[in-house]
Every structure is written in structure tokens, then in C-alpha cells.
Amino acid sequence: MLKVLVQKFGGTSVAEEEARQQAASKVIRAVQAGWSVVVVVSAIGRKGAPYATDTLIDLLRAIDKSVTPADREMDMMMACGEIISTAVFAHTLRTRGHEAVALTGGQAGIHTDGEHGNARIQSIDPAHILELLQRGAIAVVAGFQGITDAGAITTLGRGGSDTTASALGAALAPHVADIAVEIYTDVNGVKTADPRMVTEARTLRVASYQEVAEMAHQGAKVVHPRAAEIAHLHNVPLWVKSTFDDAPGTLITGHENAEQETGMRVTGVTHTGKIVYLRFNLAEEFTGDKQRVERQIYRMLQGEEIPLYLNVTSATGFAFAITKDHLPRVRVLLDGLMIPVEPDAPRTVLPLGRVYLLGLGSWAGYQAQKKILEATPLFELHTLEAEMTENCTVVSVIASRFQALPGIMARLLAALARSGVPVYQTADSAYSISALIPEADATTAVRVLHHE
């Protein structure tokens, strides 16, 4: 049986001819070591480069800025960057004497749902890839994309090429003797902190799937959380390596294996970038409505897959943080949203029940709905305006077992206090403890906590 290595190369790894040749050398060395190789590539370069995904999007939008492109056509345009990259990379391998075949996501057997722009992989039929590998060819697959049952091209959202590589590894695993996935970037593994902030940040030799997924969720630019989750579910070994050196990189594996290998408990320190903190408080006499209001808001945000941080609840309210780039979408979803709350017993006199009207600042949706509801006696109107704290960031300490680290939250708060970093809110989970702080203090906080 075959032993298969899936190697994913990001945009910087395929952006220039020199980088592509270095990436091709990684592939060729794997073939020479006895692996059958599946390559997954991202679009060539980053924003500003001719074939980068963002550049292609701008090309479509520039036709008429007053008309929003249809999601289906947007996906067709966004998928082009990866398709171009597969053809270029496959030809690069052929010029070096190796048979290579470029495949779109659909040709590689990747089937998704119809959620354009953020599709989910439903299934992968690896038959065509296996056929290529069995005849000794290298399969070069376009990352970030798939195809619906109706034949429409879809994209998987940001980080989709990582997800493609991990999902292909999972799909191929039952059909081969050995499987591994390597994610190549411009850093030589998973770091204990952002090396731009902490020059002495170390490269982890091994980490658990759960730790890496948590690091990614909390802002670290490592492996996309979906990719780590898929690898974990199917027990596929995942490596993070650099295209530009021969360092061994970081092995991402099962929780127990990671602990046995490292003996480490604290994995790293992360930060999320620009954050907006939203707090909703109900009047004390209506706190019984809190759970229903809170549940509806979270359901709306979950439906749009908007990541939340620092979820906190109290007797009279609740709060959460979002990244600043998600704020416009959250305004569209929540500003002016009406949440009806049925009375405990049916009523035959006015008002028939309570309605909560959400507001995120003095935006048009909220103001228009408020005027309409104030003019009708049918419902008892309660306005619920968010208290917004902007220009924040979240710093987090990631560890595998916080129960083995008593007093770590107190140490975090004490370290930040000694450095003059104010803390607005804290939260913890199974794999992280986090603090909401001013964005201007992010570098100081990350350095202090890394040294702690």
C-alpha cells in the first residue's frame, strides 16, 4: 500500500519563482524518501499581487461599486487564484522531471454544501487522487475550494487551504498504509508567542491538536482551527514547517502524546488583534428574560460563524467580544433586531407581551424600529443598547491542563498589574485563560506574560 504525504504551501511559498523552487524541492525530497505526495497550494502571493485572492475580488468589485457581486460569481472569481497556482506549481515539478497533475477542488473529489464564501466540506471522494498516486504522479490540488452536487464552485473561507490539506489527509487515510500532513509557511513551526513581539519566542517541538486549535482561535497565525479539528477527529499527524529552511518544525498530535513528548504545561501566549467588547444589561425586574434574549443573540451570531471571545454572563446581563472587522456584520445582524418575549400566561389586554429592541450605537436600523414600536400599544417596548468598548485586544495564555497550574489567573493579573496594563475583563476555558486589555498595551502584555 501507498504511504501518502499531503504538503500544503501557502501564498508566500508560491509567490515568487525562487520560493516555488524551494517548495518544489520539499516535494521532490519527499518523493525520493518513498512518499506518494499530494500538494495543496494557495493563491500566488498576498494582496497587491496580480493573482492573489484579494486582488481578484477587487477586480470584480471595481466594475461597479454600487452593485454587490453575486455570491456564486464571487466564488468563481475567488477560486481562480488557487487554480492558477496549481497549474504553475504542477508545471514547475514537471520541469524538474516529475509527473504532476493539477486538479481543481472539484476534480480532486471535494464536495461541499452550497454556502458560497464559507462552504463546509461534506465529503471527499479520493478515487481520482489515488489513481494518480498509484501511477507515480504527484497530485497538485487547489486549496480553499470545492464543488456542490449541482456543480457550482464554492470556497471554504479564510484558512480554507489548511482545511483542504487536513481533509484530504483524513479522506486518504483509510486507503493507505501511512498518512501525514505538512503545512508549510514562512515560519519554522508553532511559536510560543508572536516572534514580532517576542524575539526569544521558542518553536514548539510538539503540541496537541487541542492546544493548536485554541491558539488559532485566540489569534495565533498557525493552523486554521478547522484544519486542527479535522486532523484531531481522524487522528492524522499534522506538521507545521517552513518552506525556507530545513528545521524539523512542530508535530501536532494527540493530547497524551504531546504531554509525554514535552513535559510542558504552558504552550504559548497569543493575542487577537483589534477587538470590540459588547455588554448588554437588562433592568433588574426583567432578568427572567435574559436567557431568552441572550440565546437569540448567540443563535444569530453562530449562524454567521462569527467568532466570539470572553463570553461572560451575570444575573442581569451578558457580554462578549468580537474582532473589529466583524463589527459591520454584527451591526447588520443585531442593530434594530426585535426579540419578542412571551408573557408567562396568555394576555387578552394590551400590551400582549414584551419586545426587546437591540441597539448598537445610534444606527438607522435601531432608530427606525424604535419609532415604529413606540407608536404601537401592542407590545411593551424595552430598548437594549449595547455598551461598546473599542480599541481592545485579548491576550491569552494557552496550556493543556490548567487544573495542574493552580493560581495561574492570579499570576496573570499580577504580572499585568506590575507592568501597568489595565484589565477590563477575564475569562477561562479548558485550554486558555484570557484578559481583555487596551490594544495599545498588546506588545507589553504578550512580552510580560511570555517571560512570566
C-alpha positions in Angstrom: 0.0 0.0 0.0 1.0 3.6 -0.5 2.3 5.9 2.2 1.0 9.4 1.4 2.2 12.8 2.4 -0.1 15.8 2.0 2.0 19.0 1.7 0.3 22.4 1.8 2.1 25.5 0.6 0.7 29.0 1.4 0.7 32.1 -0.7 4.3 33.3 0.3 5.6 29.8 -0.5 4.4 30.0 -4.1 4.5 33.8 -4.7 7.9 34.0 -6.5 9.9 31.7 -8.7 12.6 31.2 -6.1 10.1 30.3 -3.4 8.3 27.9 -5.8 11.6 26.1 -6.5 12.2 25.8 -2.8 8.7 24.4 -2.3 9.2 22.0 -5.2 12.4 20.8 -3.6 10.5 19.8 -0.5 8.1 17.8 -2.6 10.9 16.1 -4.6 12.8 15.1 -1.4 9.6 13.6 0.0 9.2 11.5 -3.2 12.8 10.4 -3.0 12.1 9.3 0.6 9.4 7.0 -0.6 6.3 9.1 -0.1 3.4 9.5 -2.6 2.7 13.2 -2.5 -0.4 15.3 -2.7 0.3 19.0 -2.9 -2.2 21.6 -1.8 -1.5 25.2 -2.9 -2.9 28.6 -2.0 -3.2 31.5 -4.4 0.0 33.1 -5.6 1.1 35.9 -3.2 -0.9 38.3 -1.0 -3.0 41.4 -1.6 -1.5 43.5 -4.4 0.0 40.5 -6.3 -1.8 40.0 -9.6 -3.3 36.6 -8.8 -3.8 37.0 -5.1 -7.4 36.3 -3.9 -7.9 39.8 -2.7 -6.7 41.3 -6.0 -9.2 39.1 -7.9 -12.0 40.2 -5.6 -11.1 43.9 -6.2 -11.2 43.2 -10.0 -14.9 42.1 -9.7 -15.9 44.9 -7.3 -14.3 47.6 -9.4 -16.8 47.1 -12.3 -19.5 49.0 -10.4 -19.0 49.7 -6.7 -22.8 50.3 -6.3 -23.6 46.7 -7.3 -22.6 43.9 -5.0 -21.4 40.8 -6.9 -23.5 37.7 -6.6 -22.1 35.1 -4.1 -21.9 32.4 -6.8 -19.8 34.6 -9.2 -17.7 35.9 -6.3 -16.7 32.3 -5.5 -15.9 31.6 -9.2 -13.6 34.6 -9.1 -12.0 33.8 -5.8 -11.3 30.2 -6.8 -9.2 31.4 -9.8 -6.1 32.3 -7.7 -5.6 28.7 -6.5 -6.4 27.2 -9.9 -3.7 29.4 -11.5 -1.3 28.3 -8.7 -1.9 24.6 -9.2 -1.1 24.9 -13.0 2.1 26.9 -12.2 3.3 24.5 -9.5 2.5 21.3 -11.4 4.5 22.7 -14.4 7.3 23.6 -12.0 7.5 20.0 -10.9 7.4 18.7 -14.5 10.3 20.9 -15.5 12.3 19.1 -12.8 11.5 15.7 -14.1 8.4 14.6 -12.1 4.9 13.8 -13.4 2.5 16.2 -11.8 -1.2 16.8 -12.4 -3.1 20.0 -11.5 -6.6 19.5 -10.0 -9.3 21.9 -9.0 -11.1 21.1 -5.7 -14.0 19.6 -7.6 -11.6 17.4 -9.7 -10.0 16.3 -6.5 -13.4 15.0 -5.3 -14.1 17.7 -2.7 -17.9 18.1 -2.3 -19.3 20.9 -0.2 -22.6 22.4 0.8 -23.8 25.5 -1.1 -22.8 28.2 1.4 -20.8 30.4 -1.0 -17.9 32.1 0.6 -17.8 29.9 3.6 -18.7 26.4 2.4 -18.3 23.3 4.5 -16.8 20.1 3.1 -19.5 17.4 3.1 -17.5 14.5 1.6 -14.3 13.7 -0.4 -14.1 11.0 -3.0 -10.3 10.3 -3.2 -10.5 7.9 -6.1 -9.0 10.2 -8.7 -6.2 11.2 -6.4 -5.4 7.6 -5.5 -5.4 6.7 -9.2 -2.8 9.4 -9.9 -0.6 8.4 -6.9 -0.7 4.7 -7.9 0.8 5.5 -11.3 3.5 7.5 -9.6 2.2 11.1 -10.3 2.1 14.0 -7.9 -1.4 15.4 -7.4 -1.4 19.2 -7.1 -4.8 20.3 -5.7 -6.2 23.8 -5.5 -6.8 24.7 -1.9 -9.7 26.7 -0.5 -12.4 25.3 -2.8 -14.8 22.5 -3.7 -17.9 21.9 -5.7 -21.6 21.4 -4.9 -23.7 18.5 -6.0 -25.1 20.8 -8.6 -21.6 21.6 -10.0 -21.2 25.1 -8.6 -17.7 26.1 -7.4 -17.6 27.1 -3.7 -14.9 28.5 -1.5 -14.2 27.4 2.1 -13.5 30.8 3.7 -10.2 32.2 5.1 -7.8 29.4 6.1 -9.5 27.1 3.6 -6.3 25.7 2.1 -5.2 24.4 5.6 -8.7 22.8 5.8 -8.3 21.3 2.3 -5.0 19.7 3.2 -6.2 18.3 6.5 -9.5 17.0 5.0 -7.6 15.3 2.1 -5.4 13.6 4.7 -8.4 12.3 6.6 -10.1 11.1 3.3 -7.0 9.3 2.1 -6.1 7.7 5.5 -8.3 4.6 5.2 -6.9 3.7 1.8 -3.2 4.0 2.5 -0.5 2.4 4.8 0.6 5.7 6.3 -0.5 9.3 6.2 0.8 12.7 7.3 0.0 16.3 6.6 2.6 19.1 6.4 1.6 22.8 6.5 4.4 24.9 5.1 4.5 28.6 6.0 7.2 31.3 6.3 7.9 30.4 10.0 9.6 27.1 11.1 6.8 25.8 13.4 4.3 26.8 16.0 5.9 29.5 18.2 5.3 30.2 21.9 4.5 33.8 21.0 4.4 36.1 18.0 8.1 36.5 17.2 7.5 40.0 16.0 6.6 40.8 19.6 8.8 38.4 21.5 12.2 37.9 19.8 13.1 35.0 22.0 9.8 33.1 21.3 10.6 29.3 21.0 9.5 26.9 18.4 7.4 24.0 19.9 8.7 20.6 19.0 5.3 19.1 19.6 1.8 20.3 20.6 -1.6 18.8 20.9 -4.5 19.3 18.4 -6.5 21.0 21.2 -3.7 23.5 22.1 -3.1 24.5 18.5 -6.8 24.9 17.8 -7.1 27.1 20.9 -4.1 29.1 19.9 -5.6 29.7 16.4 -8.9 30.7 17.9 -7.2 33.1 20.2 -5.4 34.9 17.4 -2.2 32.9 16.6 -1.4 32.7 12.9 -0.6 28.9 12.9 -3.0 26.3 11.5 -6.7 27.2 10.9 -8.9 25.8 13.7 -11.0 23.7 11.3 -7.8 22.0 10.0 -6.7 21.1 13.5 -10.1 19.8 14.4 -10.3 17.6 11.3 -6.9 16.2 11.9 -7.8 15.5 15.5 -11.1 13.8 14.6 -9.3 11.4 12.2 -6.0 11.2 14.2 -3.9 12.5 11.3 -0.4 13.7 12.2 0.0 17.3 11.3 3.3 19.1 10.9 3.9 22.9 10.7 7.2 23.7 8.9 9.0 26.4 7.0 9.4 26.4 3.2 12.6 28.3 3.5 14.7 26.2 5.9 15.1 22.6 6.9 14.1 22.9 10.6 12.1 19.9 11.9 9.1 22.1 12.7 6.2 21.3 15.1 4.4 18.0 15.3 0.7 18.4 16.2 -0.6 15.2 17.7 -2.8 13.7 20.4 -3.0 15.3 23.8 -1.3 12.5 25.7 1.5 12.1 23.1 2.1 15.9 23.3 2.4 15.9 27.1 4.7 12.8 27.1 7.0 14.4 24.5 7.4 17.8 26.0 6.5 17.7 29.7 5.4 21.3 29.1 2.2 22.6 30.6 2.1 26.2 29.2 2.1 26.1 25.4 2.2 29.8 24.5 0.9 33.4 24.7 -1.4 34.8 22.0 -3.2 38.0 21.1 -6.3 38.5 18.9 -5.7 41.9 17.2 -8.3 44.6 17.3 -11.3 43.7 19.5 -14.7 45.3 20.3 -16.3 44.4 23.6 -20.1 44.4 23.8 -22.1 44.4 27.0 -25.9 44.1 27.4 -27.7 44.8 30.7 -31.4 44.2 31.4 -33.4 46.0 34.1 -33.4 44.0 37.3 -37.1 43.5 37.3 -36.8 41.7 33.9 -33.8 39.5 34.5 -36.0 36.5 33.9 -35.9 37.4 30.2 -32.1 37.4 30.0 -31.7 33.8 29.0 -34.1 34.1 26.1 -32.6 37.3 24.8 -29.1 36.0 25.2 -29.9 32.8 23.4 -31.4 34.6 20.4 -28.4 36.9 20.0 -25.9 34.0 20.2 -28.0 32.0 17.7 -27.8 34.9 15.2 -24.1 35.2 15.6 -23.5 31.5 15.4 -25.5 31.2 12.2 -23.0 33.6 10.6 -20.0 31.8 12.2 -18.8 35.0 13.9 -16.1 34.0 16.5 -16.8 35.2 20.0 -14.3 35.8 22.8 -14.6 36.4 26.5 -18.3 35.3 26.8 -19.4 36.4 30.2 -22.8 36.1 31.8 -24.2 37.5 35.1 -27.6 37.7 36.8 -28.6 40.9 34.9 -26.7 40.8 31.6 -24.1 39.2 29.4 -21.1 40.3 27.3 -18.8 39.1 24.6 -16.0 40.3 22.4 -15.7 40.3 18.6 -12.9 41.2 16.2 -13.2 44.8 14.9 -13.5 43.6 11.3 -16.7 41.7 12.2 -18.4 44.8 13.7 -20.1 45.9 10.5 -21.6 42.5 10.0 -22.7 42.3 13.7 -24.3 45.7 13.3 -26.3 44.4 10.3 -27.4 41.4 12.3 -28.2 43.0 15.7 -28.9 46.7 15.3 -32.7 47.1 15.2 -33.3 43.4 16.0 -36.6 42.8 17.8 -36.7 39.9 20.3 -40.3 39.1 21.5 -40.7 37.6 24.9 -44.0 35.8 25.5 -45.7 36.5 28.9 -45.8 33.7 31.4 -49.6 33.5 30.9 -51.7 34.4 27.8 -52.9 38.0 27.9 -56.1 39.4 26.4 -55.4 43.1 27.2 -52.7 45.3 25.8 -49.8 45.1 25.9 -49.8 41.5 24.7 -46.1 40.9 25.7 -42.7 42.4 25.8 -40.3 43.2 22.9 -36.6 43.9 23.3 -35.2 46.2 20.7 -31.4 45.9 20.3 -29.2 48.9 19.5 -25.5 49.1 18.6 -25.0 52.9 18.8 -27.2 55.4 17.1 -27.6 53.5 13.9 -30.5 53.8 11.4 -32.0 50.3 12.0 -32.4 50.8 15.7 -33.8 54.3 15.4 -36.3 53.3 12.7 -37.6 50.3 14.6 -37.8 52.2 17.8 -40.1 54.8 16.3 -42.4 52.1 14.9 -42.6 50.2 18.2 -43.2 53.3 20.3 -46.2 54.2 18.1 -48.0 50.9 18.7 -49.6 49.8 22.0 -49.4 46.1 21.2 -46.2 45.4 23.0 -44.3 46.7 26.0 -41.1 48.0 24.5 -37.7 47.6 26.2 -34.6 49.0 24.5 -31.4 47.1 25.0 -28.5 49.2 23.9 -25.0 47.7 23.8 -22.2 49.3 25.8 -19.3 49.1 23.4 -15.6 49.3 24.4 -13.4 49.6 21.3 -9.6 49.7 20.8 -9.1 46.5 22.8 -7.3 43.2 22.3 -7.4 39.8 24.1 -4.2 38.2 25.4 -4.4 34.6 26.3 -2.2 32.0 27.9 -2.6 28.6 26.3 -2.0 25.4 28.3 -3.1 21.7 28.1 -4.2 21.3 31.7 -5.0 24.4 33.8 -6.1 22.3 36.7 -2.4 21.4 37.1 -1.5 25.1 37.3 -3.1 26.5 40.5 -3.2 30.3 40.8 -2.3 30.9 37.2 -5.1 33.6 36.7 -3.8 35.4 39.8 -0.3 35.3 38.3 -1.5 36.6 35.0 -3.4 39.6 36.7 -0.4 40.3 39.0 2.1 40.3 36.1 -0.1 42.7 34.0 -0.7 45.0 37.0 3.1 45.2 37.7 3.5 46.4 34.1 0.7 48.9 34.3 -1.6 47.1 31.9 -5.3 47.6 32.8 -7.5 44.6 32.6 -11.2 45.1 31.6 -12.4 41.5 31.8 -11.1 38.0 32.1 -12.3 34.5 31.1 -11.0 31.0 31.0 -11.7 27.7 29.2 -10.3 24.2 29.2 -7.2 25.3 27.3 -6.8 29.0 27.9 -7.1 32.0 30.2 -7.7 35.4 28.7 -7.7 39.0 29.5 -9.3 42.0 27.7 -6.8 44.9 27.7 -6.2 48.1 25.7 -4.9 47.4 22.2 -2.0 49.8 22.8 -0.7 47.5 25.5 -0.7 44.3 23.5 3.0 44.1 22.9 3.8 44.8 26.6 1.3 42.3 27.8 2.5 39.5 25.4 6.1 40.1 26.4 5.3 40.2 30.1 3.2 37.0 30.1 5.8 35.2 27.9 8.5 36.0 30.4 6.3 35.1 33.4 
